[in-house]
Amino acid sequence: MGIARTIAQTPAPAALAALLKAGRPLVMGILNVTPDSFSDGGQFIDPATAIAHARAMAEQGADILDIGAESTRPYGGAKPVSAADEKARLAPVLPAAVKLGLPISIDTIKAEIAAWALDQGAAIVNDVWGLQHDAAMAPLVAARGVPVIVMHNREAADPSIDIVADVNAFFARSLEIAERAGIKRGMIVLDPGIGFGKTPEQSIVCLARLESFKRFGLPLLVGASRKRFINSVIPSQPDERIGGSIASHLLAVEKGAAIVRVHDVKETVQALRVAAAIEAAR
């Protein structure tokens, strides 16, 4: 965790660049302090349990912790959460997680919450609507000079569309918004949003054609962890999809992903290190 702890003490504008210079794929551990997330809803709603899980992921080798307090369930059905409730869920957890020494990413679509989290020590904004939901998000990110993860999303899946073209068009719009707001290009990571606004088949296509999203010359993040497309290949519940998640992330890294966002940090770190050792032996 040496590099991650160093990054945690680095000014936010340099944090992303320094992390990506680690020379290996980075592991982002997921912490949902929500009652209704698709994979672990309610499991970490208790602050003490959430903080313990954050500490465990740090010890298991996570490079970044991504903390969210409003479910963005990729299959719909999640209830909107007010900014007050979102902040109330985060308040006992996020400052304590910052003290662990890892860079903290705030997973929110609300500029108000992102601003509060950055004030508490978060270093990265993870917007699952790619700067296209809250008009105040891009100006906030620009003003704070922090890295932002721009994720592709859709209100609903449309099996008739060319999903790769749709993702690229979405990214182009988001990058225009970012440029107008003054966000430096080097502060942006792109996430194709596996499972969000996509059929299972479209999620698989996005993973298979990940290189298509490198056209923008920006780092890619892939979050395939426990997603429903795995169930479409082999029937399984979310907590039974570790194997499929690891397979997806190993292939994503092979195709150029710089960061993988995962529930199962220990297993993913082991898989990535073994794969790297085998590759080095060539």
Summary of the structure (lengths in Angstrom):
residues: 282
radius of gyration: 17.2
end to end distance: 26.5
largest distance: 53.4
contacts: 972
relative contact order: 0.13
helix: 48%
strand: 12%
